[in-house]
Amino acid sequence: MKRTAILVSVCCVTAASRALAFDWSIKTTQSETVELNSNQFLRTSPAASLGSYSTLTANAEARTPTSRFNIDGDGSFRKYWGPGVEGVPSESLTYGFRARYEQREKTRSDREFVEAEWRQSSAAFALLNELGVVSNVGGFIDRLTGTGGIDRSITPRDSLSLLATSTRTSYEPSTAGTPFTDTLARGVWRHSLNPITSINLSSELELLDYGNTFNTSIQIYRNQIGIDATLSAVLSFRANVGAAYIATERGASTSVIAGVPSTTPVSGSIADWIGDAVLTYRMLKNTTLAINAVQSVGPSVVGSLFKRDSISANITQVLNSRSSLTLSAGINRQISTTSTDFASASASYNYSLTREWLAQLSYRYLHRFASSGASTNIDPLTGTPTVSGTGPADSHSLMVVLTHSYTLLPAGN
């Protein structure tokens, strides 16, 4: 797996050979976070924990007037202490790299790009980070992704975007989880009705192939229509709505949204609507309100399928040239083998100490409502847990983040 990722990256470097003799820049970012949480893992019997997260990222970029080549690397180490950590993994290391080559044509909107990425993370912490699921799943998840795309202006008012990507997820050791391949192809047509309004049509096909007992295969078809409007200098709106059709072959349940576990392979299909909307309103000169709503269906990092509904609101107030305050609130529903609702609220204060140092102080409240639906919390396709608990739980979090960004080699060399 690692050798394949390196080989793909070398190909990207070869394609970008002309850029290597031109403008290079190298940047790094280091971040240290300390979190005090009353119930980090949303247990029904809460216990406090202290967490420390260290992250290092690096970016090297080569530019020519018409092309760009990027190499990114990152690593993150996470460690927990305290009574709230008893019985769960307390530390993890996640790291990866990405190579991307982009070629621009005569206009900035016309381009082609190829990208390769490899990443390894703890299986237990991958579940925790994405789904909030606490488990003793062992081993590591390896993800190898290849992506390519093209954007073209067909007429002064019409543009077309095509993208294809495929991710192979495997485990170390191989018995730690169910390997699967996630392949997606998407086409988007955009038409400008006038200088402030445009419409979008998108069609997407996602194929999921699992290495489980039944060799399950799932196809997800998504078709949407959308509008993008800049209503005024202070108000903009974007929305997409459509349908998702999901067909399962040799599956372990009759429905990927609310399935019934089965000991024999079954096939079936289901349809539901999907969509997203964003309203951005600049209330005052330094105050911006953003409201987001989403309904989606798709796989998690371990391949278990989820339907997610969410709505959130964010208010950002720029206090001065160095500091800002953000207030957020939201509710979301996560549906798989069970249906679980969450509510959250947070406040964050950001302060630029210098050009290179940024400090942030955040408070977050999170509530999980009692789950409903099936009595099991194990996904029948992958054998992984889908929720950490079925009862109500609360957590209060206080977090301090210190970030240092440094340019090792400025652009122009």
C-alpha positions as CSV (number, residue, x, y, z in Angstrom):
1,M,0.0,0.0,0.0
2,K,2.7,2.5,1.0
3,R,4.8,1.6,-2.1
4,T,1.8,2.2,-4.4
5,A,1.3,5.6,-2.8
6,I,4.9,6.5,-3.3
7,L,4.8,5.4,-6.9
8,V,1.8,7.5,-7.7
9,S,3.4,10.5,-6.0
10,V,6.6,10.0,-8.2
11,C,4.3,10.1,-11.3
12,C,2.9,13.4,-10.1
13,V,6.4,14.8,-9.6
14,T,7.4,13.7,-13.1
15,A,4.3,15.4,-14.6
16,A,5.3,18.6,-12.7
17,S,9.0,18.5,-13.7
18,R,8.7,21.9,-15.5
19,A,7.5,23.5,-12.3
20,L,10.4,22.2,-10.2
21,A,12.8,24.8,-11.7
22,F,10.6,27.7,-10.9
23,D,8.9,29.3,-7.9
24,W,9.1,27.2,-4.7
25,S,7.7,27.9,-1.3
26,I,7.7,25.8,1.9
27,K,5.5,26.4,4.9
28,T,4.9,24.6,8.2
29,T,2.3,24.8,11.0
30,Q,2.6,23.5,14.5
31,S,-0.5,23.3,16.8
32,E,-0.8,22.3,20.4
33,T,-4.2,21.8,22.0
34,V,-5.2,21.1,25.6
35,E,-8.8,20.1,26.4
36,L,-10.6,19.6,29.7
37,N,-13.8,17.7,29.2
38,S,-16.4,16.6,31.7
39,N,-17.5,13.6,29.6
40,Q,-15.2,13.2,26.5
41,F,-16.8,10.0,25.4
42,L,-20.5,10.8,26.1
43,R,-20.9,8.1,28.7
44,T,-24.1,7.8,30.7
45,S,-22.0,7.9,33.8
46,P,-19.8,10.9,33.1
47,A,-16.2,11.2,34.2
48,A,-13.7,14.0,33.5
49,S,-10.6,13.7,31.3
50,L,-7.7,15.8,30.1
51,G,-6.6,15.7,26.5
52,S,-3.5,16.9,24.7
53,Y,-3.3,17.1,20.9
54,S,-0.1,17.9,18.9
55,T,-0.3,18.5,15.2
56,L,2.5,19.2,12.6
57,T,1.8,20.0,9.0
58,A,4.1,21.0,6.1
59,N,3.5,22.2,2.6
60,A,5.9,22.5,-0.3
61,E,4.6,24.3,-3.5
62,A,6.1,24.8,-6.9
63,R,4.5,27.3,-9.3
64,T,4.7,28.4,-12.9
65,P,2.4,30.9,-14.6
66,T,0.1,28.0,-15.6
67,S,0.7,25.2,-13.2
68,R,1.0,24.3,-9.5
69,F,2.5,21.3,-7.7
70,N,1.9,20.7,-4.0
71,I,3.3,18.1,-1.6
72,D,1.6,18.1,1.9
73,G,2.5,16.1,4.9
74,D,0.9,16.0,8.4
75,G,1.1,14.1,11.7
76,S,-1.1,14.3,14.8
77,F,-0.6,12.7,18.2
78,R,-3.5,12.5,20.7
79,K,-3.3,11.6,24.4
80,Y,-5.9,11.4,27.2
81,W,-5.6,11.2,31.0
82,G,-8.1,10.9,33.8
83,P,-10.9,8.7,35.1
84,G,-13.0,9.3,31.9
85,V,-10.4,7.4,29.9
86,E,-10.7,4.1,31.7
87,G,-11.5,1.1,29.5
88,V,-10.8,2.9,26.1
89,P,-7.6,3.6,24.1
90,S,-5.8,6.6,25.5
91,E,-3.4,7.6,22.7
92,S,-3.1,7.6,18.9
93,L,-0.9,8.7,16.1
94,T,-2.3,9.8,12.7
95,Y,-0.2,10.8,9.7
96,G,-0.3,11.0,6.0
97,F,0.9,12.8,2.8
98,R,-0.7,14.2,-0.4
99,A,0.7,15.1,-3.8
100,R,-1.3,17.2,-6.2
101,Y,-0.5,18.6,-9.7
102,E,-2.7,21.2,-11.3
103,Q,-2.5,22.7,-14.8
104,R,-4.4,25.9,-15.7
105,E,-5.3,26.8,-19.2
106,K,-5.9,30.3,-20.8
107,T,-8.5,31.2,-18.3
108,R,-8.3,30.6,-14.5
109,S,-11.6,28.7,-14.6
110,D,-10.2,26.0,-17.0
111,R,-7.9,23.5,-15.3
112,E,-7.0,19.8,-14.9
113,F,-5.6,18.1,-11.8
114,V,-4.4,14.8,-10.5
115,E,-3.9,13.9,-6.8
116,A,-2.7,11.0,-4.7
117,E,-3.0,10.7,-0.9
118,W,-2.1,8.1,1.7
119,R,-3.1,8.2,5.3
120,Q,-2.9,5.9,8.4
121,S,-4.8,6.3,11.6
122,S,-5.9,4.3,14.6
123,A,-9.1,2.4,13.9
124,A,-10.5,3.3,17.4
125,F,-9.7,7.0,17.1
126,A,-11.1,7.2,13.5
127,L,-14.4,6.0,14.9
128,L,-14.2,8.5,17.7
129,N,-13.2,11.5,15.5
130,E,-15.9,11.0,12.8
131,L,-18.8,9.3,14.6
132,G,-18.1,10.0,18.3
133,V,-18.1,6.2,18.9
134,V,-16.0,4.8,21.7
135,S,-14.7,1.3,21.1
136,N,-11.8,-1.0,21.7
137,V,-11.4,-1.7,18.0
138,G,-7.7,-2.5,17.5
139,G,-5.3,-1.9,14.6
140,F,-4.8,0.8,12.1
141,I,-6.7,2.0,9.0
142,D,-4.8,2.7,5.8
143,R,-6.5,4.8,3.1
144,L,-5.0,5.2,-0.4
145,T,-6.8,7.7,-2.6
146,G,-6.4,8.7,-6.3
147,T,-8.3,11.6,-7.7
148,G,-8.5,13.4,-11.1
149,G,-10.6,16.2,-12.4
150,I,-11.2,18.7,-15.2
151,D,-13.0,22.1,-15.3
152,R,-13.9,23.7,-18.6
153,S,-15.7,26.9,-19.7
154,I,-18.0,25.8,-22.5
155,T,-19.5,29.2,-23.3
156,P,-19.2,32.6,-21.5
157,R,-22.2,31.5,-19.3
158,D,-21.7,27.7,-19.1
159,S,-19.0,25.6,-17.4
160,L,-18.6,21.9,-16.8
161,S,-16.7,20.1,-14.1
162,L,-15.8,16.3,-14.1
163,L,-14.3,14.5,-11.2
164,A,-13.3,10.9,-10.4
165,T,-11.9,9.5,-7.2
166,S,-11.3,6.1,-5.6
167,T,-10.2,5.2,-2.1
168,R,-9.1,1.8,-0.9
169,T,-9.4,1.3,2.8
170,S,-7.6,-1.6,4.4
171,Y,-6.5,-2.6,7.9
172,E,-3.3,-3.5,9.8
173,P,-3.6,-6.3,10.8
174,S,-6.1,-7.5,8.1
175,T,-8.4,-8.9,10.8
176,A,-8.9,-5.5,12.4
177,G,-11.8,-4.5,10.1
178,T,-13.6,-5.0,6.8
179,P,-11.7,-3.7,3.8
180,F,-13.6,-1.8,1.1
181,T,-13.2,0.3,-2.0
182,D,-15.1,3.6,-2.4
183,T,-15.2,4.9,-6.0
184,L,-17.0,8.1,-7.0
185,A,-17.6,9.9,-10.3
186,R,-19.3,13.3,-10.5
187,G,-20.3,15.7,-13.2
188,V,-21.5,19.3,-12.6
189,W,-22.9,21.8,-15.1
190,R,-23.2,25.4,-14.1
191,H,-25.1,28.1,-16.1
192,S,-25.2,31.8,-15.2
193,L,-28.6,33.3,-15.7
194,N,-27.3,36.8,-14.9
195,P,-24.4,38.4,-13.1
196,I,-25.8,37.5,-9.7
197,T,-27.6,34.2,-10.2
198,S,-26.6,30.8,-11.5
199,I,-28.1,27.3,-11.6
200,N,-26.3,24.0,-11.1
201,L,-27.1,20.5,-12.2
202,S,-25.1,17.6,-10.7
203,S,-25.1,13.9,-11.2
204,E,-23.0,11.5,-9.1
205,L,-22.4,7.7,-8.9
206,E,-20.7,6.1,-5.9
207,L,-19.7,2.4,-5.8
208,L,-18.9,0.7,-2.5
209,D,-17.4,-2.8,-2.6
210,Y,-16.9,-4.6,0.7
211,G,-14.6,-7.5,1.5
212,N,-17.1,-9.0,4.0
213,T,-18.5,-12.5,4.0
214,F,-21.1,-11.6,1.4
215,N,-18.8,-9.4,-0.8
216,T,-21.5,-6.8,-0.5
217,S,-21.8,-4.2,-3.3
218,I,-23.7,-0.9,-3.0
219,Q,-24.4,1.7,-5.6
220,I,-25.5,5.3,-4.7
221,Y,-26.9,7.5,-7.4
222,R,-27.3,11.2,-6.5
223,N,-28.9,13.8,-8.8
224,Q,-29.4,17.4,-7.7
225,I,-30.4,20.8,-9.0
226,G,-29.2,24.0,-7.3
227,I,-29.1,27.8,-7.3
228,D,-26.4,30.2,-6.3
229,A,-27.4,33.8,-5.8
230,T,-25.7,36.9,-4.6
231,L,-28.8,38.8,-3.6
232,S,-26.9,41.9,-2.4
233,A,-23.5,43.1,-1.2
234,V,-24.4,41.7,2.3
235,L,-26.6,38.7,1.5
236,S,-25.9,35.5,-0.5
237,F,-27.7,32.2,-0.8
238,R,-26.8,28.7,-2.1
239,A,-28.9,25.6,-2.2
240,N,-29.0,22.2,-3.8
241,V,-31.8,19.6,-3.7
242,G,-32.3,16.2,-5.3
243,A,-32.7,12.5,-4.7
244,A,-30.4,9.6,-3.7
245,Y,-31.1,6.1,-4.9
246,I,-29.3,3.3,-3.1
247,A,-29.1,-0.2,-4.4
248,T,-27.6,-3.1,-2.4
249,E,-26.4,-6.4,-3.8
250,R,-25.6,-9.3,-1.5
251,G,-26.2,-7.1,1.5
252,A,-26.4,-7.9,5.2
253,S,-29.6,-5.8,5.7
254,T,-32.7,-4.9,3.7
255,S,-32.1,-1.1,4.0
256,V,-28.9,0.9,4.4
257,I,-30.8,3.6,6.2
258,A,-32.8,1.5,8.7
259,G,-31.9,-2.0,8.0
260,V,-32.9,-5.3,9.6
261,P,-29.8,-7.6,10.2
262,S,-29.9,-10.8,8.3
263,T,-27.8,-14.0,8.3
264,T,-28.1,-14.6,4.6
265,P,-27.3,-12.2,1.8
266,V,-30.1,-10.0,0.6
267,S,-30.6,-7.3,-2.0
268,G,-32.8,-4.3,-2.1
269,S,-33.1,-0.6,-2.8
270,I,-34.3,2.6,-1.2
271,A,-34.6,6.2,-2.2
272,D,-34.6,9.5,-0.2
273,W,-34.1,13.1,-0.8
274,I,-30.9,14.9,-0.2
275,G,-29.9,18.6,-0.2
276,D,-27.9,21.4,1.4
277,A,-28.4,25.1,1.8
278,V,-26.2,28.0,3.0
279,L,-27.4,31.5,3.8
280,T,-24.7,34.1,4.5
281,Y,-25.7,37.5,5.8
282,R,-23.4,40.3,6.8
283,M,-25.5,41.8,9.5
284,L,-23.0,44.6,10.3
285,K,-19.7,45.7,9.0
286,N,-17.8,43.3,11.2
287,T,-20.6,40.8,12.0
288,T,-21.5,37.8,9.7
289,L,-24.3,35.3,10.2
290,A,-24.2,31.9,8.4
291,I,-27.0,29.3,8.5
292,N,-26.3,25.8,7.1
293,A,-28.7,22.9,6.5
294,V,-27.7,19.5,5.1
295,Q,-29.3,16.1,4.5
296,S,-27.0,13.5,3.1
297,V,-26.4,9.7,2.7
298,G,-23.0,8.2,2.5
299,P,-20.3,6.0,4.0
300,S,-18.2,6.7,7.1
301,V,-14.4,6.3,7.3
302,V,-14.9,2.6,8.1
303,G,-17.5,2.0,5.4
304,S,-20.7,2.0,7.5
305,L,-23.6,3.9,5.8
306,F,-25.2,6.8,7.5
307,K,-28.0,9.2,6.8
308,R,-27.2,12.6,8.4
309,D,-29.5,15.6,8.9
310,S,-28.1,18.8,10.4
311,I,-28.8,22.5,10.8
312,S,-26.5,25.0,12.3
313,A,-26.0,28.7,12.8
314,N,-22.8,30.7,13.2
315,I,-22.2,34.3,14.1
316,T,-18.7,35.7,13.7
317,Q,-17.8,39.1,15.1
318,V,-14.5,40.7,14.2
319,L,-13.5,42.7,17.3
320,N,-10.4,44.3,15.9
321,S,-7.5,43.6,13.6
322,R,-6.2,40.9,16.0
323,S,-9.2,39.2,17.5
324,S,-12.6,37.7,16.7
325,L,-15.5,35.9,18.4
326,T,-17.6,33.1,17.0
327,L,-20.8,31.8,18.4
328,S,-22.3,28.5,17.1
329,A,-25.3,26.3,17.7
330,G,-26.7,23.3,15.9
331,I,-28.7,20.1,16.0
332,N,-28.1,16.9,13.9
333,R,-29.5,13.4,13.5
334,Q,-27.4,10.4,12.7
335,I,-29.3,7.3,11.3
336,S,-27.8,3.9,10.8
337,T,-28.8,0.8,12.9
338,T,-30.2,3.4,15.3
339,S,-31.4,7.0,15.2
340,T,-29.5,9.4,17.4
341,D,-30.0,13.1,17.9
342,F,-27.3,15.6,19.0
343,A,-27.5,19.3,20.1
344,S,-24.5,21.5,20.5
345,A,-23.5,25.1,21.3
346,S,-20.0,26.7,21.3
347,A,-18.2,29.9,21.7
348,S,-14.6,30.6,20.4
349,Y,-12.3,33.6,20.9
350,N,-9.4,33.9,18.5
351,Y,-6.4,36.2,19.1
352,S,-3.4,36.8,16.9
353,L,-0.4,37.2,19.2
354,T,1.9,37.9,16.3
355,R,1.9,37.3,12.5
356,E,3.0,33.7,13.2
357,W,1.3,32.9,16.5
358,L,-2.5,32.4,17.0
359,A,-4.3,31.6,20.2
360,Q,-7.8,30.3,20.6
361,L,-10.0,29.7,23.7
362,S,-13.2,27.7,23.1
363,Y,-16.1,26.3,25.1
364,R,-18.5,23.7,23.8
365,Y,-21.6,22.0,25.1
366,L,-22.8,18.7,23.5
367,H,-25.9,16.7,24.4
368,R,-26.8,13.3,23.0
369,F,-30.5,12.3,23.2
370,A,-31.6,8.8,23.8
371,S,-31.3,6.6,20.6
372,S,-34.3,5.0,18.9
373,G,-34.8,2.3,16.3
374,A,-33.0,-1.1,16.2
375,S,-31.7,-2.6,19.4
376,T,-28.2,-3.2,18.1
377,N,-25.5,-0.6,17.6
378,I,-23.3,-2.8,15.3
379,D,-23.3,-2.1,11.6
380,P,-24.1,-5.4,9.8
381,L,-21.9,-4.6,6.8
382,T,-18.6,-3.8,8.5
383,G,-19.1,-5.2,12.0
384,T,-18.2,-1.8,13.6
385,P,-20.1,0.1,16.2
386,T,-22.3,3.0,15.0
387,V,-23.0,4.7,18.3
388,S,-21.1,4.9,21.6
389,G,-24.3,4.6,23.7
390,T,-28.1,4.6,23.4
391,G,-28.9,6.7,26.5
392,P,-28.8,10.5,27.0
393,A,-25.5,12.1,27.9
394,D,-23.9,15.6,28.2
395,S,-20.4,17.0,28.0
396,H,-18.8,20.4,28.7
397,S,-15.5,21.1,27.0
398,L,-12.9,23.9,27.6
399,M,-10.1,24.0,25.0
400,V,-7.0,26.1,24.5
401,V,-5.2,26.0,21.2
402,L,-1.8,27.6,20.3
403,T,-0.8,27.6,16.6
404,H,2.5,28.6,15.1
405,S,2.8,29.1,11.3
406,Y,6.2,29.6,9.7
407,T,7.4,30.1,6.2
408,L,10.7,28.3,5.7
409,L,11.0,29.3,2.1
410,P,9.0,32.3,0.8
411,A,7.5,32.4,-2.7
412,G,9.8,34.0,-5.3
413,N,12.7,31.6,-5.0
